[in-house]
Amino acid sequence: MMTMLLALALLWPLVVIGWTLWSAYRAPAAYQSYFSALWLSAAWPALLLAYGGEAQWTMDAWMLGGEWALNSLSRPWLAFTALLWGLAAIHARGYFATEQAKALEGDQDTQRRLLRLALLWPLTLLGNVLLIIAQDIASFYLGFALMTFAAYALVVHSGTAEARLGAKAYLMLAVVGEGLIIGGFLWAAGEADTLTLQGLREGILVAEQGAWMAALLCLGFGVKAGAIGLHVWLPLAHPVAPAPASAVLSGAMIKAGLLGWISVLPLGDEQISASLAQFGNIMLMAGLAAAFGAALYGVFQRHPKAVLAYSSISQMGMMTALVAMGLVAPEVWPLLWPGLVLFAAHHALAKGSLFMGTSISEHLPRWPLPLVWGLLALPGISLAGAIGAGMISKWGVKSPLYEMHHESLIKLLSWAAVGTAALGHKGGSNREQWGAWLVAIAAALFTPLWLPLPAGSIEMPPLKEWLGIMWPFPVGVLFAGVGWLLTRPLKGKSLPAGDLWWLYAGIVGAALVPIRRLGHCCAELKATSVASAQKTEEVLMGHLTRLLSTESWLRHHVSGLMMLLAVLLVALMMWEGQ
């Protein structure tokens, strides 16, 4: 049964792609729906697989030998990922209703863009599912790369100049990340002589250059996870991507980088070397820098989706710090990872519902406004740890840190949560849109009830701890008010989304100046050489033309010349005879 579910989870997105292609080919002009019921179901088999129980598969015929598994980590990860993909697909059907109407009216550009999105959405989902269940390096990298490059269509969909910039930033950073990942995989796997992620972790643990291998892989996965310095694509891509695409980009796909870290780093191993522990400290500081820096910069944004992008960077910074604790304090990791998984799942559904909420706020349903704005705010309040699963997930990571006496990190993470509260969402949809949005909100608020985590790994925080978990929310709201007052003189202007992207672009542009000058010099040298060669050719051709002009004279006087030659030969013979 589990094998059938596995095959269905991986093959069903391909069936959806094939059916979409066939339908478009069969009747491209009268094609009624790019988002059919079959298209909506692309993620459903993967969701069923997550709740089928733990299982393991070995396939020797697959690539270099496939090893796939559903275990205590991959099951909850697959559950929240597939659920978010499914809800975002339903939301997309309503979100693109206007574009689909234009396509039915014969707008070829809209038809092309919708077909591209309808084809690459299931392909991106397939890559996401494959990397979660993969336990061998080849399968994991195939899924990661497939998800990464297919998602380009989700960002560039609208085709505007801003969308092309966001897609370019995404793709450039993605190429850099993929290069770092494959380099790290080849180095570490070659050193350890292994084809599995488990062997990779063991190899990094004992390798002399293990810290450098870990750094290479962490930077590669850090592009997707929004690590500090590599995060610049997020605030450029999210404001231009469609709301359902932003939901899966920030909710599910960004977590692939986090899962990559967990999959390749020897977290929780007591034999971690000093160099790996030192790298863990660097990773911890980078995570905290992202948590605080993104929150501060995000306060000065005006576009709602840019605010949410910086909120995601801040939250992922907290998760980066928690992963780093698996290297800095290995003894805490066995207690910490279930809370981290719950944190990631809650963030995925809450952030997904917030991004869906941006489209709801543009086309409000005919409900009482206090109810609508209250629902829009709920996921943000939960992310700040004030209610529901947000409170439980915060306690899930704080409790092990308390137990292992890491109070200083708890204080830092609490203050980082203030930034999350400060970056709250600023802001008639159809039934698909608000229906998926409402389910996403409910799933975010009640994440511990449906997420298949190990029994007893997550507990409700004691009543005496509630204030310590909830206080960042009112403080964050206060900071948001102060930030609003400070930014009023800007009169609607904001700091540029993408922050360091513009610095990187300036540096690259400056570095290209001498290269352009060298290219200009080479072009001038080429032009001079060509002109000189042309002049030389003209001179040579002139000489050749004059030589060829004698050919006609020679043809007319050949008999006389032969007679003259004969006379000369006779004269020479007579001279020699004397």
KEFI-176608 format. One record per residue (C-alpha): y, z, x; residue in three letters; residue number from 1. Coordinates in steps of 0.25 Angstrom, whole numbers, always signed. Each point is the difference from the previous one (the first is absolute). Layout:
! KEFI-176608
Y, Z, X, ALA, NUM .
...
END
This chain:
! KEFI-176608
+0, +0, +0, MET, 1 .
+10, +4, +11, MET, 2 .
-3, -13, +8, THR, 3 .
+3, -8, -13, MET, 4 .
+13, +7, -1, LEU, 5 .
+3, -2, +14, LEU, 6 .
-3, -15, -1, ALA, 7 .
+8, -1, -13, LEU, 8 .
+12, +8, +6, ALA, 9 .
+1, -10, +12, LEU, 10 .
-4, -13, -8, LEU, 11 .
+8, +2, -12, TRP, 12 .
+14, -3, +6, PRO, 13 .
-6, -13, +5, LEU, 14 .
-5, -3, -14, VAL, 15 .
+14, +2, -5, VAL, 16 .
+6, -9, +11, ILE, 17 .
-10, -11, -3, GLY, 18 .
+3, +1, -15, TRP, 19 .
+15, +0, +2, THR, 20 .
-1, -12, +9, LEU, 21 .
-9, -7, -10, TRP, 22 .
+8, +3, -12, SER, 23 .
+13, -5, +7, ALA, 24 .
-7, -13, +5, TYR, 25 .
-6, -3, -14, ARG, 26 .
+13, +1, -8, ALA, 27 .
+11, +3, +9, PRO, 28 .
+11, -4, -10, ALA, 29 .
-6, +8, -12, ALA, 30 .
-5, +12, +8, TYR, 31 .
+3, +11, -9, GLN, 32 .
-1, +12, +9, SER, 33 .
+0, +3, +15, TYR, 34 .
-4, +14, -3, PHE, 35 .
-12, -1, -9, SER, 36 .
-9, +12, -4, ALA, 37 .
-9, -4, +11, LEU, 38 .
+11, +0, +10, TRP, 39 .
+4, +14, -5, LEU, 40 .
-15, +5, +2, SER, 41 .
+0, -3, +15, ALA, 42 .
+1, +14, +5, ALA, 43 .
-9, +6, -11, TRP, 44 .
-14, -1, +7, PRO, 45 .
+6, +7, +12, ALA, 46 .
+4, +11, -9, LEU, 47 .
-14, +1, -6, LEU, 48 .
-5, +0, +14, LEU, 49 .
+8, +12, +5, ALA, 50 .
-6, +8, -11, TYR, 51 .
-14, -4, +2, GLY, 52 .
-3, +10, +10, GLY, 53 .
-2, +0, +16, GLU, 54 .
-8, -12, +6, ALA, 55 .
-2, -7, +13, GLN, 56 .
-3, -15, +2, TRP, 57 .
-4, -7, +13, THR, 58 .
+0, -15, +1, MET, 59 .
-5, -6, +13, ASP, 60 .
+3, -14, -4, ALA, 61 .
+15, +3, -3, TRP, 62 .
+9, -4, +12, MET, 63 .
-4, +9, +12, LEU, 64 .
-8, +9, -9, GLY, 65 .
+7, +7, -13, GLY, 66 .
+0, +15, -3, GLU, 67 .
+7, +4, -13, TRP, 68 .
+0, +13, -6, ALA, 69 .
+5, +9, -11, LEU, 70 .
+2, +14, +5, ASN, 71 .
+8, +12, -3, SER, 72 .
+12, -7, +6, LEU, 73 .
-1, -15, -5, SER, 74 .
-4, +4, -14, ARG, 75 .
+13, +7, -4, PRO, 76 .
+8, -11, +8, TRP, 77 .
-6, -11, -7, LEU, 78 .
+2, +7, -13, ALA, 79 .
+15, +1, +1, PHE, 80 .
+1, -13, +6, THR, 81 .
-7, -8, -10, ALA, 82 .
+6, +8, -12, LEU, 83 .
+14, -3, +5, LEU, 84 .
-3, -15, +2, TRP, 85 .
-6, -1, -14, GLY, 86 .
+13, +7, -6, LEU, 87 .
+9, -9, +8, ALA, 88 .
-7, -12, -5, ALA, 89 .
+2, +4, -14, ILE, 90 .
+14, +3, +3, HIS, 91 .
+2, -14, +7, ALA, 92 .
-5, -7, -13, ARG, 93 .
+12, +5, -7, GLY, 94 .
+9, +0, +11, TYR, 95 .
-2, -15, +2, PHE, 96 .
+0, -4, -15, ALA, 97 .
+14, -6, +2, THR, 98 .
-4, -9, +12, GLU, 99 .
-13, -4, -7, GLN, 100 .
+9, -5, -12, ALA, 101 .
+8, -8, +10, LYS, 102 .
-13, -6, +6, ALA, 103 .
-5, -4, -14, LEU, 104 .
+13, -7, -2, GLU, 105 .
-3, -9, +12, GLY, 106 .
+7, +7, +11, ASP, 107 .
-8, -5, +12, GLN, 108 .
+6, +10, +10, ASP, 109 .
-3, +12, -9, THR, 110 .
-14, -6, -2, GLN, 111 .
-3, -1, +15, ARG, 112 .
+5, +14, +3, ARG, 113 .
-8, +7, -11, LEU, 114 .
-12, -8, +4, LEU, 115 .
+1, +5, +14, ARG, 116 .
+2, +14, -4, LEU, 117 .
-12, -1, -10, ALA, 118 .
-9, -5, +11, LEU, 119 .
+4, +9, +12, LEU, 120 .
+1, +13, -8, TRP, 121 .
-15, +1, -2, PRO, 122 .
-2, -4, +15, LEU, 123 .
+9, +11, +4, THR, 124 .
-8, +10, -9, LEU, 125 .
-13, -5, +6, LEU, 126 .
+5, +3, +15, GLY, 127 .
+5, +14, -5, ASN, 128 .
-14, +3, -6, VAL, 129 .
-8, -5, +12, LEU, 130 .
+8, +8, +10, LEU, 131 .
-2, +13, -8, ILE, 132 .
-15, -1, +0, ILE, 133 .
-2, -7, +14, ALA, 134 .
-7, +9, +11, GLN, 135 .
-1, -12, +10, ASP, 136 .
+12, -5, +8, ILE, 137 .
-1, -14, -4, ALA, 138 .
-1, +2, -15, SER, 139 .
+12, +10, +1, PHE, 140 .
+9, -9, +8, TYR, 141 .
-4, -12, -10, LEU, 142 .
+4, +8, -12, GLY, 143 .
+13, +5, +7, PHE, 144 .
+4, -14, +5, ALA, 145 .
-3, -6, -14, LEU, 146 .
+8, +10, -7, MET, 147 .
+12, -1, +9, THR, 148 .
+2, -15, +0, PHE, 149 .
-4, -2, -14, ALA, 150 .
+11, +10, -4, ALA, 151 .
+11, -10, +5, TYR, 152 .
+0, -6, -13, ALA, 153 .
+3, +13, -7, LEU, 154 .
+12, +1, +8, VAL, 155 .
+6, -14, +0, VAL, 156 .
-3, -3, -15, HIS, 157 .
+14, -1, -5, SER, 158 .
+4, -10, +11, GLY, 159 .
+14, +5, +2, THR, 160 .
+7, +1, +14, ALA, 161 .
-2, +15, -1, GLU, 162 .
-15, -2, -4, ALA, 163 .
-2, -9, +12, ARG, 164 .
+7, +10, +9, LEU, 165 .
-9, +11, -5, GLY, 166 .
-12, -8, +1, ALA, 167 .
+3, -4, +14, LYS, 168 .
+2, +14, +5, ALA, 169 .
-13, +4, -7, TYR, 170 .
-7, -12, +7, LEU, 171 .
+6, +2, +14, MET, 172 .
-4, +15, +0, LEU, 173 .
-13, -3, -6, ALA, 174 .
-3, -10, +11, VAL, 175 .
+4, +10, +11, VAL, 176 .
-9, +11, -7, GLY, 177 .
-12, -9, -1, GLU, 178 .
+1, -4, +15, GLY, 179 .
+1, +15, +4, LEU, 180 .
-12, +3, -9, ILE, 181 .
-9, -11, +5, ILE, 182 .
+4, +4, +14, GLY, 183 .
-3, +14, -2, GLY, 184 .
-14, -3, -7, PHE, 185 .
-4, -9, +11, LEU, 186 .
+4, +10, +11, TRP, 187 .
-6, +12, -6, ALA, 188 .
-13, -7, -6, ALA, 189 .
-2, -7, +13, GLY, 190 .
+1, +13, +8, GLU, 191 .
-9, +7, -9, ALA, 192 .
-10, -12, -3, ASP, 193 .
+0, +2, -15, THR, 194 .
+2, -7, -13, LEU, 195 .
+3, +11, -9, THR, 196 .
+12, +9, -3, LEU, 197 .
-8, +12, +3, GLN, 198 .
-4, -5, +14, GLY, 199 .
+15, -4, +2, LEU, 200 .
+4, +15, -3, ARG, 201 .
-10, +5, +9, GLU, 202 .
+4, -10, +11, GLY, 203 .
+15, +4, -1, ILE, 204 .
-4, +14, +1, LEU, 205 .
-7, -1, +14, VAL, 206 .
+7, -12, +6, ALA, 207 .
+9, +2, +12, GLU, 208 .
+11, -8, -7, GLN, 209 .
-3, +5, -14, GLY, 210 .
+14, +4, -3, ALA, 211 .
+5, -14, +3, TRP, 212 .
-10, -6, -9, MET, 213 .
+4, +10, -11, ALA, 214 .
+14, -4, +2, ALA, 215 .
-2, -14, -1, LEU, 216 .
-8, +1, -13, LEU, 217 .
+10, +10, -5, CYS, 218 .
+12, -9, +2, LEU, 219 .
-8, -12, -6, GLY, 220 .
-3, +8, -13, PHE, 221 .
+13, +7, +1, GLY, 222 .
+7, -13, -5, VAL, 223 .
-8, +0, -13, LYS, 224 .
+2, +15, -1, ALA, 225 .
+15, -1, +2, GLY, 226 .
+1, +8, +13, ALA, 227 .
+13, +3, +6, ILE, 228 .
+6, -12, +7, GLY, 229 .
-11, -9, -7, LEU, 230 .
+5, +3, -14, HIS, 231 .
+11, -10, -1, VAL, 232 .
-7, -10, -9, TRP, 233 .
-2, +10, -11, LEU, 234 .
+15, +1, -4, PRO, 235 .
+2, -15, +1, LEU, 236 .
-13, -4, -7, ALA, 237 .
+0, +10, -12, HIS, 238 .
+14, -4, -6, PRO, 239 .
-4, -14, -1, VAL, 240 .
-15, +1, -4, ALA, 241 .
-3, +0, -15, PRO, 242 .
-2, +14, -5, ALA, 243 .
-15, -1, -1, PRO, 244 .
-1, -5, +14, ALA, 245 .
+8, +11, +5, SER, 246 .
-9, +10, -7, ALA, 247 .
-12, -5, +8, VAL, 248 .
+7, -2, +13, LEU, 249 .
+5, +14, +0, SER, 250 .
-11, +7, -8, GLY, 251 .
-13, -6, +5, ALA, 252 .
+3, -9, +12, MET, 253 .
+9, +9, +8, ILE, 254 .
-12, +10, -1, LYS, 255 .
-9, -10, +8, ALA, 256 .
+8, +4, +12, GLY, 257 .
-3, +14, -2, LEU, 258 .
-15, -2, -3, LEU, 259 .
+0, -9, +13, GLY, 260 .
+5, +13, +8, TRP, 261 .
-10, +8, -6, ILE, 262 .
-11, -10, +3, SER, 263 .
+2, -2, +14, VAL, 264 .
+6, +13, +6, LEU, 265 .
-10, +11, +4, PRO, 266 .
+7, +10, -10, LEU, 267 .
-6, +14, +0, GLY, 268 .
-9, -1, +12, ASP, 269 .
+1, +12, +8, GLU, 270 .
-3, -8, +13, GLN, 271 .
+14, -7, -1, ILE, 272 .
+6, -2, +14, SER, 273 .
+13, +5, +4, ALA, 274 .
+6, -14, +0, SER, 275 .
-4, -2, -14, LEU, 276 .
+5, +13, -4, ALA, 277 .
+13, -4, +6, GLN, 278 .
+0, -13, -7, PHE, 279 .
-2, +8, -13, GLY, 280 .
+13, +8, +3, ASN, 281 .
+8, -13, +2, ILE, 282 .
-6, -5, -13, MET, 283 .
+4, +13, -7, LEU, 284 .
+14, -1, +5, MET, 285 .
+1, -15, -5, ALA, 286 .
-5, +4, -13, GLY, 287 .
+10, +11, -2, LEU, 288 .
+11, -10, +5, ALA, 289 .
-4, -10, -11, ALA, 290 .
-1, +11, -11, ALA, 291 .
+15, +5, +3, PHE, 292 .
+6, -13, +5, GLY, 293 .
-4, -8, -11, ALA, 294 .
+4, +10, -11, ALA, 295 .
+14, +1, +7, LEU, 296 .
+2, -15, +0, TYR, 297 .
-6, -2, -13, GLY, 298 .
+11, +9, -7, VAL, 299 .
+10, -11, +4, PHE, 300 .
-7, -11, -7, GLN, 301 .
+4, -6, -13, ARG, 302 .
-11, -9, -4, HIS, 303 .
-11, +8, -8, PRO, 304 .
-12, -7, +7, LYS, 305 .
+7, +2, +14, ALA, 306 .
+1, +15, -3, VAL, 307 .
-15, +0, -4, LEU, 308 .
-4, -7, +13, ALA, 309 .
+7, +10, +8, TYR, 310 .
-6, +11, -8, SER, 311 .
-14, -6, +3, SER, 312 .
+4, -1, +15, ILE, 313 .
+3, +15, -1, SER, 314 .
-13, +4, -7, GLN, 315 .
-8, -8, +9, MET, 316 .
+7, +7, +12, GLY, 317 .
-6, +13, -6, MET, 318 .
-14, -6, -1, MET, 319 .
+2, -5, +15, THR, 320 .
+3, +14, +4, ALA, 321 .
-12, +6, -7, LEU, 322 .
-9, -11, +6, VAL, 323 .
+5, +4, +14, ALA, 324 .
-4, +14, -3, MET, 325 .
-15, -5, +1, GLY, 326 .
+3, -2, +15, LEU, 327 .
+10, +11, +3, VAL, 328 .
-9, +11, -7, ALA, 329 .
-14, -6, -3, PRO, 330 .
-5, +13, -7, GLU, 331 .
+10, -2, -11, VAL, 332 .
-5, -15, -4, TRP, 333 .
-13, +4, -8, PRO, 334 .
+9, +8, -9, LEU, 335 .
+12, -9, +0, LEU, 336 .
-6, -14, -3, TRP, 337 .
-3, +2, -15, PRO, 338 .
+14, +4, -2, GLY, 339 .
+5, -12, +7, LEU, 340 .
-8, -9, -8, VAL, 341 .
+5, +7, -13, LEU, 342 .
+14, -2, +6, PHE, 343 .
-2, -15, +2, ALA, 344 .
-6, -2, -13, ALA, 345 .
+11, +7, -8, HIS, 346 .
+11, -7, +8, HIS, 347 .
-7, -13, -3, ALA, 348 .
+0, +2, -15, LEU, 349 .
+14, +7, +0, ALA, 350 .
+7, -11, +9, LYS, 351 .
-7, -11, -8, GLY, 352 .
+5, +6, -13, SER, 353 .
+14, +1, +6, LEU, 354 .
+0, -15, +4, PHE, 355 .
-5, -4, -14, MET, 356 .
+11, +9, -5, GLY, 357 .
+10, -9, +6, THR, 358 .
-3, -11, -9, SER, 359 .
-1, +10, -12, ILE, 360 .
+14, +4, +3, SER, 361 .
+5, -14, +0, GLU, 362 .
-6, -3, -14, HIS, 363 .
-1, +14, -7, LEU, 364 .
-10, +1, -11, PRO, 365 .
+6, +5, -14, ARG, 366 .
-3, +14, +2, TRP, 367 .
+10, +12, +1, PRO, 368 .
+8, -1, +13, LEU, 369 .
-3, +14, +5, PRO, 370 .
-15, -2, -2, LEU, 371 .
+1, -13, +8, VAL, 372 .
+8, +6, +11, TRP, 373 .
-9, +12, +0, GLY, 374 .
-12, -8, +2, LEU, 375 .
+7, -8, +11, LEU, 376 .
+3, +13, +8, ALA, 377 .
-14, +6, -2, LEU, 378 .
-7, -7, +12, PRO, 379 .
+12, +3, +9, GLY, 380 .
+0, +15, -4, ILE, 381 .
-15, +1, +2, SER, 382 .
+1, -7, +14, LEU, 383 .
+10, +11, +4, ALA, 384 .
-11, +10, -3, GLY, 385 .
+6, +7, -12, ALA, 386 .
-10, -4, -11, ILE, 387 .
-14, -5, -3, GLY, 388 .
-8, -6, +11, ALA, 389 .
+11, +0, +10, GLY, 390 .
+0, +15, +0, MET, 391 .
-15, +0, +2, ILE, 392 .
+0, -11, +11, SER, 393 .
+11, +8, +8, LYS, 394 .
-8, +13, -1, TRP, 395 .
-13, -8, +4, GLY, 396 .
+7, -3, +14, VAL, 397 .
+8, +13, +1, LYS, 398 .
-12, +9, -2, SER, 399 .
-8, -4, +12, PRO, 400 .
+12, +0, +8, LEU, 401 .
+3, +14, -4, TYR, 402 .
-14, +4, +3, GLU, 403 .
+1, -5, +14, MET, 404 .
+14, +6, +2, HIS, 405 .
+8, -13, +1, HIS, 406 .
+12, +6, -8, GLU, 407 .
+10, -8, +8, SER, 408 .
-6, -13, -4, LEU, 409 .
+0, +5, -15, ILE, 410 .
+15, +3, +1, LYS, 411 .
+3, -14, +5, LEU, 412 .
-8, -7, -10, LEU, 413 .
+6, +8, -11, SER, 414 .
+14, -4, +5, TRP, 415 .
-5, -14, +0, ALA, 416 .
-4, +1, -14, ALA, 417 .
+15, +3, -3, VAL, 418 .
+3, -14, +4, GLY, 419 .
-11, -5, -10, THR, 420 .
+8, +7, -11, ALA, 421 .
+13, -5, +5, ALA, 422 .
-6, -14, -1, LEU, 423 .
-3, +0, -15, GLY, 424 .
+0, -13, -7, HIS, 425 .
+14, -5, -4, LYS, 426 .
+1, -9, -11, GLY, 427 .
-23, -31, -48, GLY, 428 .
-11, +0, +10, SER, 429 .
-13, -5, -7, ASN, 430 .
-13, +8, -2, ARG, 431 .
-7, -4, +13, GLU, 432 .
+12, +5, +8, GLN, 433 .
+2, +14, -6, TRP, 434 .
-15, +2, -3, GLY, 435 .
-4, -2, +14, ALA, 436 .
+12, +8, +4, TRP, 437 .
-3, +12, -9, LEU, 438 .
-15, +0, +5, VAL, 439 .
+5, +0, +14, ALA, 440 .
+9, +12, -2, ILE, 441 .
-12, +8, -7, ALA, 442 .
-9, -4, +11, ALA, 443 .
+10, +5, +11, ALA, 444 .
+3, +13, -8, LEU, 445 .
-15, +3, -1, PHE, 446 .
-6, -6, +12, THR, 447 .
-9, +12, +4, PRO, 448 .
-7, -2, -14, LEU, 449 .
-5, -14, +3, TRP, 450 .
-1, -1, +15, LEU, 451 .
-14, +1, +5, PRO, 452 .
+2, +10, +11, LEU, 453 .
-10, +9, +5, PRO, 454 .
-2, +12, -9, ALA, 455 .
+8, +12, +3, GLY, 456 .
+8, -7, +11, SER, 457 .
+13, +1, -8, ILE, 458 .
+5, +13, -7, GLU, 459 .
+12, +3, -9, MET, 460 .
+11, +8, +8, PRO, 461 .
+1, +15, -3, PRO, 462 .
+11, +3, -9, LEU, 463 .
+8, +8, +11, LYS, 464 .
+0, -14, +8, GLU, 465 .
+6, -8, -11, TRP, 466 .
+15, +3, +4, LEU, 467 .
-3, -3, +14, GLY, 468 .
-6, -14, -4, ILE, 469 .
+11, -3, -11, MET, 470 .
+13, +4, +7, TRP, 471 .
+2, -14, +7, PRO, 472 .
+2, -6, -13, PHE, 473 .
+13, +7, -4, PRO, 474 .
+5, +0, +14, VAL, 475 .
-3, -15, +1, GLY, 476 .
+8, -2, -13, VAL, 477 .
+11, +8, +5, LEU, 478 .
+0, -9, +13, PHE, 479 .
+0, -12, -9, ALA, 480 .
+12, +4, -7, GLY, 481 .
+7, +3, +13, VAL, 482 .
-4, -14, +5, GLY, 483 .
+5, -6, -12, TRP, 484 .
+14, +7, +2, LEU, 485 .
+0, -4, +15, LEU, 486 .
-3, -15, -4, THR, 487 .
+10, -1, -11, ARG, 488 .
+11, -5, +10, PRO, 489 .
-9, -12, +3, LEU, 490 .
+2, -5, -14, LYS, 491 .
-14, -5, -2, GLY, 492 .
-2, -5, +14, LYS, 493 .
-12, +5, +8, SER, 494 .
-6, +0, +14, LEU, 495 .
-8, -12, +2, PRO, 496 .
-15, +1, -4, ALA, 497 .
-9, -3, +12, GLY, 498 .
+8, +9, +9, ASP, 499 .
-6, -3, +14, LEU, 500 .
-4, -14, -4, TRP, 501 .
+15, -5, +2, TRP, 502 .
-1, +7, +14, LEU, 503 .
-13, -7, +3, TYR, 504 .
+6, -13, -5, ALA, 505 .
+13, +2, +9, GLY, 506 .
-9, +3, +12, ILE, 507 .
-9, -12, -2, VAL, 508 .
+12, -9, -2, GLY, 509 .
+7, +5, +13, ALA, 510 .
-13, -1, +7, ALA, 511 .
-1, -15, -5, LEU, 512 .
+14, -3, +5, VAL, 513 .
-4, -3, +15, PRO, 514 .
-13, -7, -6, ILE, 515 .
+9, -9, -8, ARG, 516 .
+9, -3, +12, ARG, 517 .
-12, -3, +8, LEU, 518 .
-5, -9, -11, GLY, 519 .
+14, -7, -1, HIS, 520 .
+0, -2, +15, CYS, 521 .
-14, -6, +0, CYS, 522 .
+5, -9, -11, ALA, 523 .
+12, -4, +8, GLU, 524 .
-9, -3, +12, LEU, 525 .
-9, -8, -9, LYS, 526 .
+11, -8, -5, ALA, 527 .
+5, -3, +14, THR, 528 .
-13, -3, +5, SER, 529 .
-3, -10, -12, VAL, 530 .
+14, -6, +3, ALA, 531 .
-3, -2, +15, SER, 532 .
-14, -5, -3, ALA, 533 .
+6, -10, -10, GLN, 534 .
+10, -5, +10, LYS, 535 .
-11, -1, +11, THR, 536 .
-8, -8, -10, GLU, 537 .
+11, -9, -3, GLU, 538 .
+2, -3, +15, VAL, 539 .
-15, -3, +2, LEU, 540 .
-1, -8, -12, MET, 541 .
+12, -8, +5, GLY, 542 .
-7, -3, +13, HIS, 543 .
-13, -4, -8, LEU, 544 .
+8, -9, -9, THR, 545 .
+6, -7, +12, ARG, 546 .
-14, -2, +6, LEU, 547 .
-6, -5, -13, LEU, 548 .
+11, -10, -1, SER, 549 .
-5, -7, +13, THR, 550 .
-13, -2, -7, GLU, 551 .
+5, -12, -8, SER, 552 .
+5, -6, +13, TRP, 553 .
-13, +2, +7, LEU, 554 .
-8, -7, -11, ARG, 555 .
+9, -12, +1, HIS, 556 .
+0, -2, +15, HIS, 557 .
-15, +5, +3, VAL, 558 .
-4, -14, +4, SER, 559 .
+11, -2, +10, GLY, 560 .
-2, +14, +6, LEU, 561 .
-15, -3, +2, MET, 562 .
+3, -12, +7, MET, 563 .
+10, +7, +9, LEU, 564 .
-10, +11, +3, LEU, 565 .
-10, -11, +4, ALA, 566 .
+10, -6, +9, VAL, 567 .
+2, +13, +7, LEU, 568 .
-14, +3, +2, LEU, 569 .
-2, -14, +6, VAL, 570 .
+12, +3, +9, ALA, 571 .
-6, +13, +4, LEU, 572 .
-14, -6, +4, MET, 573 .
+7, -11, +8, MET, 574 .
+8, +10, +7, TRP, 575 .
-12, +8, +4, GLU, 576 .
-8, -12, +4, GLY, 577 .
+11, -3, +11, GLN, 578 .
END
